[in-house]
Amino acid sequence: MSIRVAASVRAGPSGVSGNARISAGPVTVSGNFGMATPTPTTPQKSSYGILANHRYHVAIDGIEHAAFSEVSGLQIETETMDHIEGGVNDRVMRLPVRSKMGNLTLKRGVVAGQQLLEWYLDIVNGYLDTRNVTVIVYQAKGDVLVRFEFLQAYPVKWSGPQFAGTGDAVAVETLELAHAGFLQLSR
């Protein structure tokens, strides 16, 4: 079988164009092609909001002055169980068993007032004081993008600041919260 290719190409102000003819035995394919010069396009607006990790607010029931420099621990993990089905020898099925929520970690510079430490000390003394915690994420324009509602949260760990005679860093306290789950609410 012989293959013959014939092509002609022209370049002009509107781009590259031409025609081609390919023959392979009894089959012949021919056609024109063109590659226009790219024209600038305007960016398209996305219908999806992108989370900015620096525009957020944390609200805790009953605690008025709590501004946090870092929030982490937004996670859900699902345990699985291996299931070996009789007669199916080429694979093991993995089935979901239960899901667990990660602890929410809040960090902030130490300020006057010990409301977070007092909340944790209530837990240490046997008084279960659960509160709802809301994390609100804002768009660059200031509109609410998404809200996370952490239900029945309570402190399970408090870490005080580290002090160093030679340092000039901000003293930071950390509060870790267990919770019964969270809801993600749009706007």
Summary of the structure (lengths in Angstrom):
residues: 187
radius of gyration: 30.9
end to end distance: 66.5
largest distance: 91.2
contacts: 399
relative contact order: 0.17
helix: 5%
strand: 52%
